[in-house]
Amino acid sequence: MPKYNVKLERTITREVFGKLLDRVDQVDRCGYSPDFVKSLMVALYYSGFRISEWIGAIPHKVVLKNGGHHYTARFPALVREQMWLDHNVLFVQQVARKNGHREAPIQIPIDMPFVDLLVSRWQATPLGKPVFPISTPTWYRIIKRIDPKLYNHFFIMNRLTKQASDPEISMIEQEDWSGKSPVTIAKYRAHAGRDTRHAGERLKLEA
């Protein structure tokens, strides 16, 4: 597989995502099954959640600009009870990290491509257990073997930019889905060219 020195900065199509899933079978997965890795990729692709909102996070040291430091709080992994099926929709209930705010569960139609992998993983998870028991360093190693350009935040950028590009999705809807602040969502909408596209279309109305 070729090496890249750049990250993915643009959204990808489902076709490209499918090709990334195909690569999972060919790489060293640190002992995890192909379906486990693929289902977590699907979870990230459709949700746009932070990786820690799926697999949890242990406390780690943060160095401050003044030379001091503090430790982040532990964040529990998402467990089986935080997901459920209703009328062919997969609901995922998770609070947002890092001062974010998300109350309602997100809703993923199960007839979307690849979502069956996520449903199967959830159904195979015992009650009270994490849906994706894997550490952050291990997951990072795996996705870098799938494609050196991949990184965890790419999935956030991909989902929020796709949403921002859809004129039928409002800023409030994006905030509710992502749990991110209006300022952050505005940046993604600018990245998608939402406002400049509309301004360009308005040129047609000039006298």
MDTraj code that builds the backbone (N, CA, C; nanometers):
import mdtraj as md
import numpy as np

residues = "MET PRO LYS TYR ASN VAL LYS LEU GLU ARG THR ILE THR ARG GLU VAL PHE GLY LYS LEU LEU ASP ARG VAL ASP GLN VAL ASP ARG CYS GLY TYR SER PRO ASP PHE VAL LYS SER LEU MET VAL ALA LEU TYR TYR SER GLY PHE ARG ILE SER GLU TRP ILE GLY ALA ILE PRO HIS LYS VAL VAL LEU LYS ASN GLY GLY HIS HIS TYR THR ALA ARG PHE PRO ALA LEU VAL ARG GLU GLN MET TRP LEU ASP HIS ASN VAL LEU PHE VAL GLN GLN VAL ALA ARG LYS ASN GLY HIS ARG GLU ALA PRO ILE GLN ILE PRO ILE ASP MET PRO PHE VAL ASP LEU LEU VAL SER ARG TRP GLN ALA THR PRO LEU GLY LYS PRO VAL PHE PRO ILE SER THR PRO THR TRP TYR ARG ILE ILE LYS ARG ILE ASP PRO LYS LEU TYR ASN HIS PHE PHE ILE MET ASN ARG LEU THR LYS GLN ALA SER ASP PRO GLU ILE SER MET ILE GLU GLN GLU ASP TRP SER GLY LYS SER PRO VAL THR ILE ALA LYS TYR ARG ALA HIS ALA GLY ARG ASP THR ARG HIS ALA GLY GLU ARG LEU LYS LEU GLU ALA".split()
xyz = np.array([
    [0.0846, -0.1190, 0.0000],
    [0.0000, 0.0000, 0.0000],
    [0.0886, 0.1246, 0.0000],
    [0.0636, 0.2218, -0.0835],
    [0.1488, 0.3403, -0.0897],
    [0.1406, 0.4230, 0.0377],
    [0.2494, 0.4925, 0.0682],
    [0.2539, 0.5792, 0.1840],
    [0.2169, 0.7218, 0.1433],
    [0.1479, 0.7918, 0.2323],
    [0.1093, 0.9293, 0.2043],
    [0.1553, 1.0180, 0.3187],
    [0.1921, 1.1399, 0.2865],
    [0.2336, 1.2355, 0.3871],
    [0.1267, 1.3402, 0.4121],
    [0.0072, 1.3192, 0.3596],
    [-0.1018, 1.4141, 0.3774],
    [-0.2220, 1.3422, 0.4361],
    [-0.3086, 1.4203, 0.4986],
    [-0.4321, 1.3656, 0.5537],
    [-0.5460, 1.3905, 0.4551],
    [-0.6553, 1.3193, 0.4758],
    [-0.7748, 1.3418, 0.3958],
    [-0.8430, 1.4686, 0.4449],
    [-0.8555, 1.5672, 0.3591],
    [-0.9153, 1.6941, 0.3980],
    [-1.0486, 1.7172, 0.3281],
    [-1.0858, 1.6272, 0.2367],
    [-1.2137, 1.6388, 0.1676],
    [-1.3003, 1.5174, 0.2008],
    [-1.4300, 1.5343, 0.1820],
    [-1.5208, 1.4232, 0.2097],
    [-1.4999, 1.3109, 0.1090],
    [-1.5435, 1.1918, 0.1460],
    [-1.5350, 1.0774, 0.0565],
    [-1.6754, 1.0246, 0.0283],
    [-1.6909, 0.9591, -0.0846],
    [-1.8190, 0.8994, -0.1211],
    [-1.8337, 0.7641, -0.0519],
    [-1.9552, 0.7108, -0.0548],
    [-1.9760, 0.5768, 0.0015],
    [-1.8967, 0.4727, -0.0758],
    [-1.8786, 0.4956, -0.2040],
    [-1.8002, 0.4016, -0.2848],
    [-1.6560, 0.3962, -0.2347],
    [-1.5973, 0.5120, -0.2089],
    [-1.4604, 0.5161, -0.1573],
    [-1.4549, 0.4538, -0.0181],
    [-1.5554, 0.4835, 0.0640],
    [-1.5595, 0.4242, 0.1975],
    [-1.5665, 0.2714, 0.1880],
    [-1.6437, 0.2222, 0.0923],
    [-1.6518, 0.0774, 0.0721],
    [-1.5167, 0.0173, 0.0377],
    [-1.4365, 0.0895, -0.0390],
    [-1.3027, 0.0414, -0.0739],
    [-1.2121, 0.0389, 0.0486],
    [-1.2296, 0.1359, 0.1380],
    [-1.1532, 0.1347, 0.2626],
    [-1.1919, 0.0131, 0.3474],
    [-1.3207, -0.0182, 0.3501],
    [-1.3655, -0.1364, 0.4237],
    [-1.3038, -0.2636, 0.3643],
    [-1.2918, -0.2677, 0.2337],
    [-1.2332, -0.3849, 0.1684],
    [-1.0883, -0.4070, 0.2107],
    [-1.0181, -0.2985, 0.2426],
    [-0.8781, -0.3102, 0.2812],
    [-0.8605, -0.3746, 0.4185],
    [-0.9655, -0.3699, 0.4984],
    [-0.9560, -0.4218, 0.6351],
    [-0.9103, -0.5673, 0.6360],
    [-0.9574, -0.6461, 0.5398],
    [-0.9220, -0.7884, 0.5353],
    [-0.7740, -0.8106, 0.5080],
    [-0.7056, -0.7104, 0.4549],
    [-0.5673, -0.7281, 0.4101],
    [-0.4630, -0.6796, 0.5113],
    [-0.5049, -0.6133, 0.6184],
    [-0.4081, -0.5528, 0.7102],
    [-0.4013, -0.6260, 0.8436],
    [-0.2942, -0.6001, 0.9169],
    [-0.2790, -0.6502, 1.0531],
    [-0.3767, -0.5740, 1.1424],
    [-0.4704, -0.6464, 1.2031],
    [-0.5758, -0.5839, 1.2825],
    [-0.5534, -0.6012, 1.4327],
    [-0.4328, -0.6334, 1.4715],
    [-0.3985, -0.6469, 1.6141],
    [-0.4867, -0.7486, 1.6851],
    [-0.5248, -0.8522, 1.6129],
    [-0.6033, -0.9592, 1.6727],
    [-0.7535, -0.9418, 1.6642],
    [-0.8002, -0.8277, 1.6157],
    [-0.9439, -0.8039, 1.6030],
    [-0.9957, -0.8596, 1.4703],
    [-1.1199, -0.9041, 1.4701],
    [-1.1790, -0.9621, 1.3493],
    [-1.2067, -0.8541, 1.2461],
    [-1.2149, -0.8924, 1.1182],
    [-1.2502, -0.7934, 1.0153],
    [-1.3836, -0.7250, 1.0422],
    [-1.4835, -0.8021, 1.0857],
    [-1.6156, -0.7430, 1.1092],
    [-1.6137, -0.6426, 1.2236],
    [-1.5330, -0.6674, 1.3259],
    [-1.5217, -0.5724, 1.4373],
    [-1.4685, -0.4388, 1.3856],
    [-1.3597, -0.4445, 1.3101],
    [-1.2970, -0.3225, 1.2587],
    [-1.3906, -0.2509, 1.1616],
    [-1.4518, -0.3262, 1.0728],
    [-1.5425, -0.2652, 0.9751],
    [-1.6617, -0.1997, 1.0439],
    [-1.7168, -0.2644, 1.1441],
    [-1.8347, -0.2091, 1.2109],
    [-1.8011, -0.0805, 1.2856],
    [-1.6816, -0.0724, 1.3434],
    [-1.6421, 0.0524, 1.4092],
    [-1.6189, 0.1626, 1.3064],
    [-1.5632, 0.1277, 1.1925],
    [-1.5485, 0.2269, 1.0855],
    [-1.6855, 0.2784, 1.0400],
    [-1.7828, 0.1884, 1.0291],
    [-1.9179, 0.2282, 0.9895],
    [-1.9784, 0.3197, 1.0959],
    [-1.9572, 0.2852, 1.2228],
    [-2.0080, 0.3681, 1.3323],
    [-1.9522, 0.5095, 1.3234],
    [-1.8226, 0.5210, 1.2982],
    [-1.7595, 0.6521, 1.2869],
    [-1.8060, 0.7253, 1.1619],
    [-1.8175, 0.6530, 1.0509],
    [-1.8543, 0.7135, 0.9230],
    [-1.9931, 0.7781, 0.9286],
    [-2.0897, 0.7067, 0.9837],
    [-2.2256, 0.7586, 0.9834],
    [-2.2546, 0.8524, 1.0998],
    [-2.1925, 0.8296, 1.2147],
    [-2.2238, 0.9123, 1.3310],
    [-2.1465, 1.0434, 1.3326],
    [-2.0194, 1.0386, 1.2925],
    [-1.9360, 1.1566, 1.3076],
    [-1.9003, 1.1828, 1.4529],
    [-1.9216, 1.0828, 1.5404],
    [-1.8843, 1.0969, 1.6811],
    [-1.7325, 1.0997, 1.6958],
    [-1.6851, 1.1565, 1.8048],
    [-1.5454, 1.1402, 1.8419],
    [-1.5197, 0.9921, 1.8665],
    [-1.3982, 0.9446, 1.8412],
    [-1.3669, 0.8045, 1.8648],
    [-1.3900, 0.7687, 2.0114],
    [-1.3605, 0.8620, 2.1030],
    [-1.3788, 0.8334, 2.2460],
    [-1.5256, 0.8212, 2.2840],
    [-1.6155, 0.8792, 2.2046],
    [-1.7581, 0.8654, 2.2321],
    [-1.8079, 0.7258, 2.1975],
    [-1.7284, 0.6517, 2.1243],
    [-1.7594, 0.5113, 2.0968],
    [-1.6809, 0.4167, 2.1876],
    [-1.5504, 0.4368, 2.1981],
    [-1.4677, 0.3388, 2.2685],
    [-1.4227, 0.3841, 2.4068],
    [-1.4587, 0.5073, 2.4451],
    [-1.4200, 0.5566, 2.5757],
    [-1.2802, 0.6166, 2.5744],
    [-1.2411, 0.6723, 2.6887],
    [-1.1088, 0.7337, 2.7003],
    [-1.0622, 0.7264, 2.8452],
    [-0.9368, 0.6944, 2.8649],
    [-0.8785, 0.6930, 2.9978],
    [-0.8184, 0.8307, 3.0261],
    [-0.8006, 0.8669, 3.1535],
    [-0.7401, 0.9975, 3.1845],
    [-0.6009, 1.0098, 3.1238],
    [-0.5704, 1.1273, 3.0718],
    [-0.4356, 1.1509, 3.0211],
    [-0.3919, 1.2933, 3.0536],
    [-0.2640, 1.3132, 3.0568],
    [-0.2052, 1.4404, 3.0968],
    [-0.2125, 1.5427, 2.9840],
    [-0.2555, 1.6633, 3.0176],
    [-0.2603, 1.7739, 2.9218],
    [-0.1686, 1.8846, 2.9728],
    [-0.0706, 1.9225, 2.8930],
    [0.0225, 2.0283, 2.9308],
    [-0.0350, 2.1636, 2.8895],
    [-0.0392, 2.2580, 2.9828],
    [-0.0952, 2.3895, 2.9572],
    [0.0111, 2.4856, 2.9042],
    [-0.0340, 2.5957, 2.8457],
    [0.0589, 2.6931, 2.7884],
    [0.1488, 2.7560, 2.8933],
    [0.0992, 2.7665, 3.0174],
    [0.1787, 2.8276, 3.1240],
    [0.2780, 2.7310, 3.1872],
    [0.2848, 2.6098, 3.1309],
    [0.3780, 2.5117, 3.1825],
    [0.3175, 2.4148, 3.2817],
    [0.1983, 2.4464, 3.3282],
    [0.1300, 2.3554, 3.4192],
    [0.0656, 2.2406, 3.3435],
    [-0.0121, 2.1604, 3.4151],
    [-0.0792, 2.0480, 3.3492],
    [-0.2019, 2.0064, 3.4308],
    [-0.2872, 1.9308, 3.3651],
    [-0.3998, 1.8688, 3.4346],
    [-0.4313, 1.7371, 3.3662],
    [-0.5148, 1.6575, 3.4298],
    [-0.5523, 1.5283, 3.3734],
    [-0.6989, 1.5302, 3.3304],
    [-0.7245, 1.4771, 3.2141],
    [-0.8627, 1.4694, 3.1655],
    [-0.9404, 1.3658, 3.2459],
    [-1.0715, 1.3784, 3.2433],
    [-1.1569, 1.2832, 3.3142],
    [-1.1750, 1.1563, 3.2310],
    [-1.1942, 1.0451, 3.2995],
    [-1.2245, 0.9193, 3.2298],
    [-1.3605, 0.9333, 3.1615],
    [-1.3716, 0.8766, 3.0409],
    [-1.4986, 0.8780, 2.9679],
    [-1.5348, 0.7336, 2.9334],
    [-1.6507, 0.6849, 2.9801],
    [-1.6855, 0.5446, 2.9584],
    [-1.7224, 0.5142, 2.8130],
    [-1.6888, 0.3933, 2.7708],
    [-1.7237, 0.3488, 2.6358],
    [-1.8745, 0.3317, 2.6231],
    [-1.9238, 0.3453, 2.5029],
    [-2.0658, 0.3255, 2.4758],
    [-2.1005, 0.1775, 2.4901],
    [-2.2062, 0.1468, 2.5665],
    [-2.2454, 0.0081, 2.5915],
    [-2.3723, -0.0279, 2.5145],
    [-2.4039, -0.1545, 2.5147],
    [-2.5151, -0.2052, 2.4336],
    [-2.6457, -0.1307, 2.4588],
    [-2.6754, -0.0996, 2.5864],
    [-2.8025, -0.0367, 2.6195],
    [-2.8174, 0.1038, 2.5626],
    [-2.7093, 0.1608, 2.5142],
    [-2.7166, 0.2948, 2.4565],
    [-2.7521, 0.2922, 2.3077],
    [-2.7825, 0.1738, 2.2568],
    [-2.8267, 0.1583, 2.1186],
    [-2.9528, 0.0726, 2.1169],
    [-3.0433, 0.1001, 2.0234],
    [-3.1627, 0.0182, 2.0095],
    [-3.2216, 0.0364, 1.8701],
    [-3.3021, -0.0629, 1.8315],
    [-3.3691, -0.0607, 1.7010],
    [-3.5168, -0.0286, 1.7180],
    [-3.5691, 0.0543, 1.6279],
    [-3.7119, 0.0844, 1.6279],
    [-3.7520, 0.1282, 1.4876],
    [-3.8457, 0.0559, 1.4275],
    [-3.8959, 0.0883, 1.2938],
    [-3.7819, 0.1063, 1.1924],
    [-3.6945, 0.0080, 1.1876],
    [-3.5846, 0.0060, 1.0907],
    [-3.4891, 0.1241, 1.1043],
    [-3.4798, 0.1772, 1.2241],
    [-3.3856, 0.2844, 1.2538],
    [-3.3011, 0.2426, 1.3733],
    [-3.1712, 0.2621, 1.3628],
    [-3.0803, 0.2338, 1.4729],
    [-3.0573, 0.3632, 1.5500],
    [-3.0971, 0.3635, 1.6768],
    [-3.0793, 0.4793, 1.7634],
    [-2.9495, 0.4635, 1.8421],
    [-2.8762, 0.5727, 1.8549],
    [-2.7523, 0.5727, 1.9326],
    [-2.7568, 0.6911, 2.0276],
    [-2.7549, 0.6613, 2.1569],
    [-2.7622, 0.7651, 2.2603],
    [-2.6256, 0.7816, 2.3255],
    [-2.5655, 0.8977, 2.3093],
    [-2.4365, 0.9233, 2.3710],
    [-2.4211, 1.0726, 2.3981],
    [-2.3720, 1.1046, 2.5170],
    [-2.3456, 1.2448, 2.5488],
    [-2.2222, 1.2899, 2.4718],
    [-2.2102, 1.4194, 2.4536],
    [-2.0970, 1.4751, 2.3801],
    [-1.9831, 1.5065, 2.4759],
    [-1.8624, 1.4868, 2.4290],
    [-1.7436, 1.5179, 2.5089],
    [-1.6979, 1.6624, 2.4878],
    [-1.6052, 1.7024, 2.5743],
    [-1.5341, 1.8300, 2.5614],
    [-1.6286, 1.9499, 2.5504],
    [-1.7130, 1.9658, 2.6516],
    [-1.8045, 2.0793, 2.6617],
    [-1.9119, 2.0798, 2.5539],
    [-1.9283, 1.9687, 2.4847],
    [-2.0350, 1.9600, 2.3855],
    [-2.1686, 1.9328, 2.4519],
    [-2.2749, 1.9326, 2.3724],
    [-2.4089, 1.9103, 2.4273],
    [-2.4926, 1.8337, 2.3262],
    [-2.5331, 1.7133, 2.3657],
    [-2.6179, 1.6304, 2.2804],
    [-2.7174, 1.5578, 2.3698],
    [-2.8460, 1.5851, 2.3518],
    [-2.9480, 1.5230, 2.4359],
    [-3.0173, 1.4062, 2.3661],
    [-3.0649, 1.4300, 2.2454],
    [-3.1409, 1.3266, 2.1742],
    [-3.0469, 1.2261, 2.1084],
    [-3.0912, 1.1008, 2.0953],
    [-3.0092, 1.0027, 2.0230],
    [-3.0063, 1.0342, 1.8744],
    [-2.8966, 0.9999, 1.8079],
    [-2.8949, 1.0122, 1.6626],
    [-2.9688, 0.8913, 1.6057],
    [-3.0138, 0.9023, 1.4817],
    [-3.0943, 0.7971, 1.4198],
    [-3.0350, 0.7610, 1.2837],
    [-2.9945, 0.6346, 1.2703],
    [-2.9319, 0.5870, 1.1473],
    [-3.0225, 0.4818, 1.0823],
    [-3.0774, 0.5072, 0.9639],
    [-3.1605, 0.4069, 0.8955],
    [-3.0785, 0.2809, 0.8682],
    [-3.1342, 0.1655, 0.9005],
    [-3.0565, 0.0421, 0.8878],
    [-3.0476, -0.0090, 0.7450],
    [-3.1229, 0.0527, 0.6530],
    [-3.1125, 0.0102, 0.5131],
    [-3.0039, 0.0869, 0.4380],
    [-2.9281, 0.1717, 0.5105],
    [-2.8156, 0.2405, 0.4479],
    [-2.7019, 0.1408, 0.4267],
    [-2.6184, 0.1630, 0.3238],
    [-2.5076, 0.0710, 0.2980],
    [-2.4175, 0.0528, 0.4197],
    [-2.3818, -0.0696, 0.4459],
    [-2.2859, -0.1099, 0.5496],
    [-2.3401, -0.1042, 0.6919],
    [-2.4585, -0.0450, 0.7140],
    [-2.5096, -0.0313, 0.8505],
    [-2.5399, -0.1678, 0.9119],
    [-2.5656, -0.2681, 0.8289],
    [-2.5900, -0.4024, 0.8809],
    [-2.4712, -0.4531, 0.9632],
    [-2.3501, -0.4099, 0.9280],
    [-2.2312, -0.4492, 1.0041],
    [-2.2378, -0.3940, 1.1462],
    [-2.2815, -0.2698, 1.1596],
    [-2.2934, -0.2079, 1.2905],
    [-2.4052, -0.2730, 1.3714],
    [-2.5167, -0.3018, 1.3061],
    [-2.6287, -0.3667, 1.3748],
    [-2.5866, -0.5038, 1.4270],
    [-2.5162, -0.5792, 1.3454],
    [-2.4715, -0.7130, 1.3864],
    [-2.3775, -0.7051, 1.5065],
    [-2.2861, -0.6072, 1.5040],
    [-2.1936, -0.5908, 1.6161],
    [-2.2692, -0.5566, 1.7436],
    [-2.3655, -0.4668, 1.7336],
    [-2.4467, -0.4292, 1.8498],
    [-2.5252, -0.5495, 1.9028],
    [-2.5855, -0.6253, 1.8140],
    [-2.6654, -0.7401, 1.8570],
    [-2.5810, -0.8477, 1.9243],
    [-2.4542, -0.8575, 1.8871],
    [-2.3652, -0.9585, 1.9446],
    [-2.3040, -0.9144, 2.0774],
    [-2.3275, -0.7890, 2.1169],
    [-2.2690, -0.7359, 2.2397],
    [-2.3547, -0.7714, 2.3606],
    [-2.2988, -0.8318, 2.4647],
    [-2.3756, -0.8628, 2.5864],
    [-2.4228, -0.7359, 2.6571],
    [-2.5310, -0.7484, 2.7315],
    [-2.5834, -0.6346, 2.8063],
    [-2.4776, -0.5816, 2.9033],
    [-2.4683, -0.4512, 2.9099],
    [-2.3756, -0.3878, 3.0017],
    [-2.2323, -0.3814, 2.9543],
    [-2.2049, -0.4371, 2.8376],
    [-2.0684, -0.4414, 2.7864],
    [-2.0473, -0.3379, 2.6756],
    [-1.9234, -0.2875, 2.6610],
    [-1.8945, -0.1939, 2.5522],
    [-1.9169, -0.2587, 2.4157],
    [-1.9733, -0.1831, 2.3247],
    [-1.9941, -0.2344, 2.1894],
    [-1.8586, -0.2510, 2.1189],
    [-1.7647, -0.1620, 2.1515],
    [-1.6322, -0.1682, 2.0880],
    [-1.5212, -0.1637, 2.1940],
    [-1.4890, -0.2784, 2.2524],
    [-1.3807, -0.2832, 2.3517],
    [-1.2432, -0.2827, 2.2855],
    [-1.1889, -0.1656, 2.2668],
    [-1.0586, -0.1502, 2.2036],
    [-0.9964, -0.0215, 2.2559],
    [-0.8652, -0.0165, 2.2659],
    [-0.7977, 0.1037, 2.3144],
    [-0.7741, 0.2010, 2.1993],
    [-0.7583, 0.3280, 2.2346],
    [-0.7328, 0.4305, 2.1330],
    [-0.6034, 0.4060, 2.0560],
    [-0.4903, 0.3745, 2.1231],
    [-0.3662, 0.3501, 2.0473],
    [-0.3779, 0.2328, 1.9500],
    [-0.4462, 0.1261, 1.9939],
    [-0.4621, 0.0104, 1.9060],
    [-0.5459, 0.0461, 1.7848],
    [-0.6548, 0.1186, 1.8068],
    [-0.7406, 0.1587, 1.6948],
    [-0.6650, 0.2473, 1.5977],
    [-0.5843, 0.3384, 1.6518],
    [-0.5070, 0.4284, 1.5657],
    [-0.4111, 0.3489, 1.4767],
    [-0.3455, 0.2491, 1.5335],
    [-0.2538, 0.1674, 1.4540],
    [-0.3275, 0.0970, 1.3406],
    [-0.4473, 0.0490, 1.3699],
    [-0.5235, -0.0246, 1.2689],
    [-0.5651, 0.0656, 1.1537],
    [-0.6200, 0.1830, 1.1846],
    [-0.6679, 0.2679, 1.0740],
    [-0.5519, 0.3210, 0.9901],
    [-0.4360, 0.3396, 1.0511],
    [-0.3201, 0.3834, 0.9741],
    [-0.2717, 0.2739, 0.8801],
    [-0.2974, 0.1483, 0.9147],
    [-0.2624, 0.0382, 0.8252],
    [-0.3643, 0.0264, 0.7117],
    [-0.4865, 0.0647, 0.7381],
    [-0.5886, 0.0644, 0.6328],
    [-0.5560, 0.1707, 0.5290],
    [-0.5193, 0.2886, 0.5754],
    [-0.4739, 0.3964, 0.4877],
    [-0.3972, 0.4959, 0.5732],
    [-0.2716, 0.5234, 0.5398],
    [-0.1912, 0.6163, 0.6197],
    [-0.2509, 0.7557, 0.6321],
    [-0.3412, 0.7925, 0.5392],
    [-0.4026, 0.9247, 0.5453],
    [-0.5160, 0.9322, 0.6473],
    [-0.5674, 0.8175, 0.6899],
    [-0.6811, 0.8175, 0.7813],
    [-0.6401, 0.8644, 0.9201],
    [-0.7310, 0.9331, 0.9859],
    [-0.7118, 0.9729, 1.1253],
    [-0.8509, 0.9875, 1.1856],
    [-0.8605, 0.9791, 1.3176],
    [-0.9909, 0.9721, 1.3814],
    [-1.0795, 1.0927, 1.3520],
    [-1.0210, 1.2123, 1.3522],
    [-1.1027, 1.3313, 1.3326],
    [-1.1546, 1.3425, 1.1893],
    [-1.0956, 1.2672, 1.0970],
    [-1.1450, 1.2703, 0.9592],
    [-1.2931, 1.2345, 0.9539],
    [-1.3354, 1.1363, 1.0325],
    [-1.4739, 1.0916, 1.0269],
    [-1.5697, 1.2011, 1.0755],
    [-1.5244, 1.2837, 1.1694],
    [-1.6051, 1.3974, 1.2132],
    [-1.6167, 1.4983, 1.1002],
    [-1.5018, 1.5331, 1.0430],
    [-1.5009, 1.6288, 0.9327],
    [-1.5883, 1.5797, 0.8179],
    [-1.5783, 1.4535, 0.7847],
    [-1.6529, 1.3977, 0.6722],
    [-1.8036, 1.4081, 0.6948],
    [-1.8498, 1.3665, 0.8121],
    [-1.9942, 1.3674, 0.8386],
    [-2.0484, 1.5096, 0.8485],
    [-1.9805, 1.5964, 0.9227],
    [-2.0336, 1.7307, 0.9420],
    [-2.0257, 1.8140, 0.8146],
    [-1.9241, 1.7905, 0.7326],
    [-1.9155, 1.8633, 0.6061],
    [-2.0235, 1.8152, 0.5097],
    [-2.0502, 1.6846, 0.5075],
    [-2.1587, 1.6330, 0.4238],
    [-2.2930, 1.6914, 0.4674],
    [-2.3159, 1.6960, 0.5982],
    [-2.4401, 1.7546, 0.6477],
    [-2.4488, 1.9023, 0.6107],
    [-2.3369, 1.9728, 0.6256],
    [-2.3357, 2.1161, 0.5959],
    [-2.3622, 2.1443, 0.4484],
    [-2.3281, 2.0479, 0.3635],
    [-2.3478, 2.0645, 0.2190],
    [-2.4925, 2.0425, 0.1770],
    [-2.5739, 1.9854, 0.2659],
    [-2.7138, 1.9565, 0.2352],
    [-2.8002, 2.0752, 0.2759],
    [-2.8624, 2.1442, 0.1805],
    [-2.9422, 2.2628, 0.2131],
    [-3.0635, 2.2328, 0.2992],
    [-3.1028, 2.1050, 0.3081],
    [-3.2199, 2.0693, 0.3873],
    [-3.1861, 2.0459, 0.5351],
    [-3.0569, 2.0432, 0.5677],
    [-3.0154, 2.0212, 0.7063],
    [-2.9784, 2.1549, 0.7682],
    [-3.0485, 2.1913, 0.8752],
    [-3.0266, 2.3208, 0.9379],
    [-2.9078, 2.3168, 1.0337],
    [-2.8651, 2.4341, 1.0724],
    [-2.7550, 2.4453, 1.1676],
    [-2.7940, 2.3842, 1.3021],
    [-2.9182, 2.4056, 1.3445],
    [-2.9661, 2.3492, 1.4709],
    [-2.9630, 2.1969, 1.4659],
    [-3.0036, 2.1403, 1.3526],
    [-3.0014, 1.9949, 1.3384],
    [-2.8593, 1.9415, 1.3484],
    [-2.7648, 2.0123, 1.2901],
    [-2.6254, 1.9702, 1.2995],
    [-2.5741, 1.9791, 1.4427],
    [-2.6132, 2.0836, 1.5135],
    [-2.5724, 2.0979, 1.6530],
    [-2.6284, 1.9833, 1.7368],
    [-2.7554, 1.9500, 1.7160],
    [-2.8187, 1.8428, 1.7930],
    [-2.7540, 1.7080, 1.7638],
    [-2.7170, 1.6844, 1.6379],
    [-2.6563, 1.5570, 1.5986],
    [-2.5149, 1.5442, 1.6541],
    [-2.4364, 1.6475, 1.6343],
    [-2.2933, 1.6400, 1.6658],
    [-2.2601, 1.6708, 1.8103],
    [-2.3458, 1.7510, 1.8750],
    [-2.3147, 1.7944, 2.0099],
    [-2.2143, 1.9077, 2.0139],
    [-2.1807, 1.9632, 1.8977],
    [-2.0800, 2.0685, 1.8917],
    [-2.1438, 2.2067, 1.8967],
    [-2.0619, 2.3053, 1.9280],
    [-2.1101, 2.4423, 1.9456],
    [-2.1473, 2.5061, 1.8122],
    [-2.2304, 2.6123, 1.8151],
    [-2.2640, 2.6838, 1.6918],
    [-2.1399, 2.7357, 1.6195],
    [-2.0386, 2.7776, 1.6957],
    [-1.9164, 2.8287, 1.6342],
    [-1.8477, 2.7188, 1.5536],
    [-1.8390, 2.5997, 1.6112],
    [-1.7743, 2.4875, 1.5424],
    [-1.8534, 2.4474, 1.4190],
    [-1.9858, 2.4392, 1.4326],
    [-2.0705, 2.4016, 1.3190],
    [-2.0583, 2.5054, 1.2076],
    [-2.0484, 2.6321, 1.2445],
    [-2.0348, 2.7377, 1.1437],
    [-1.9070, 2.7190, 1.0627],
    [-1.8025, 2.6713, 1.1274],
    [-1.6761, 2.6473, 1.0564],
    [-1.6922, 2.5368, 0.9526],
    [-1.7657, 2.4310, 0.9879],
    [-1.7880, 2.3227, 0.8927],
    [-1.8755, 2.3684, 0.7771],
    [-1.9726, 2.4526, 0.8062],
    [-2.0592, 2.5035, 0.7000],
    [-1.9801, 2.5934, 0.6051],
    [-1.8859, 2.6690, 0.6605],
    [-1.7983, 2.7511, 0.5760],
    [-1.7072, 2.6612, 0.4929],
    [-1.6566, 2.5536, 0.5553],
    [-1.5697, 2.4591, 0.4844],
    [-1.6433, 2.3958, 0.3659],
    [-1.7739, 2.3743, 0.3838],
    [-1.8543, 2.3138, 0.2776],
    [-1.8924, 2.4145, 0.1700],
    [-1.8618, 2.5412, 0.1918],
    [-1.8985, 2.6436, 0.0936],
    [-2.0471, 2.6723, 0.0920],
    [-2.1144, 2.6452, 0.2052],
    [-2.2599, 2.6612, 0.2117],
    [-2.3025, 2.8037, 0.1743],
    [-2.2417, 2.9024, 0.2378],
    [-2.2843, 3.0404, 0.2154],
    [-2.2350, 3.0944, 0.0823],
    [-2.1125, 3.0592, 0.0434],
    [-2.0609, 3.1110, -0.0833],
    [-2.1366, 3.0514, -0.2010],
    [-2.1817, 2.9254, -0.1876],
    [-2.2606, 2.8646, -0.2951],
    [-2.3923, 2.9387, -0.3125],
    [-2.4571, 2.9692, -0.1999],
    [-2.5845, 3.0403, -0.2073],
    [-2.5638, 3.1801, -0.2643],
    [-2.4552, 3.2471, -0.2238],
    [-2.4278, 3.3807, -0.2756],
    [-2.4013, 3.3758, -0.4253],
    [-2.3348, 3.2697, -0.4704],
    [-2.3081, 3.2543, -0.6144],
    [-2.4358, 3.2354, -0.6925],
    [-2.5303, 3.1577, -0.6368],
    [-2.6573, 3.1352, -0.7044],
    [-2.7364, 3.2652, -0.7153],
    [-2.7213, 3.3509, -0.6146],
    [-2.7959, 3.4772, -0.6153],
    [-2.7457, 3.5732, -0.7255],
    [-2.6261, 3.5481, -0.7771],
    [-2.5756, 3.6322, -0.8845],
    [-2.6679, 3.6288, -1.0060],
    [-2.7360, 3.5173, -1.0256],
    [-2.8253, 3.5033, -1.1397],
    [-2.9420, 3.6016, -1.1356],
    [-2.9695, 3.6529, -1.0154],
    [-3.0830, 3.7423, -1.0000],
    [-3.0473, 3.8881, -1.0151],
    [-2.9158, 3.9155, -1.0340],
    [-2.8748, 4.0544, -1.0473],
    [-2.9208, 4.1148, -1.1799],
    [-2.9505, 4.2424, -1.1747],
    [-2.9931, 4.3151, -1.2964],
    [-2.8714, 4.3461, -1.3815],
])
top = md.Topology()
chain = top.add_chain()
for i, resn in enumerate(residues, 1):
    res = top.add_residue(resn, chain, resSeq=i)
    for name in ("N", "CA", "C"):
        top.add_atom(name, md.element.get_by_symbol(name[0]), res)
traj = md.Trajectory(xyz[None], top)
